[in-house]
Amino acid sequence: MKTYNIRVRADYTGYYKVEAESLDDAEAMAQQCLFDEIRERKIDSIFDFEEYDETEFEAHKELKQWGESQ
């Protein structure tokens, strides 16, 4: 068996009408609705798969960490 380095990106879009006390509450409620639909697989989604080079990935992580520390 061979080991693969795979990056997976999923894109989900949901539209919800929610009643809430504030925009923050409404966003949290809509986010939960989306999570529930994803878990129940009731929503269309797009998946993108890519095999990545582990050396390039580690270099990217180091550069990102350096940028965040500046």
Secondary structure in CASP SS format (residue, H / E / C, confidence):
PFRMAT SS
TARGET T0000
AUTHOR 0000-0000-0000
METHOD secondary structure of the structure
MODEL  1
M C 1.00
K C 1.00
T C 1.00
Y C 1.00
N C 1.00
I E 1.00
R E 1.00
V E 1.00
R E 1.00
A E 1.00
D E 1.00
Y E 1.00
T C 1.00
G C 1.00
Y C 1.00
Y C 1.00
K C 1.00
V C 1.00
E C 1.00
A C 1.00
E C 1.00
S C 1.00
L H 1.00
D H 1.00
D H 1.00
A H 1.00
E H 1.00
A H 1.00
M H 1.00
A H 1.00
Q H 1.00
Q H 1.00
C H 1.00
L H 1.00
F H 1.00
D H 1.00
E H 1.00
I H 1.00
R H 1.00
E H 1.00
R C 1.00
K C 1.00
I C 1.00
D C 1.00
S E 1.00
I E 1.00
F E 1.00
D E 1.00
F E 1.00
E E 1.00
E E 1.00
Y C 1.00
D C 1.00
E H 1.00
T H 1.00
E H 1.00
F H 1.00
E H 1.00
A H 1.00
H H 1.00
K H 1.00
E H 1.00
L H 1.00
K H 1.00
Q H 1.00
W H 1.00
G H 1.00
E H 1.00
S H 1.00
Q C 1.00
END
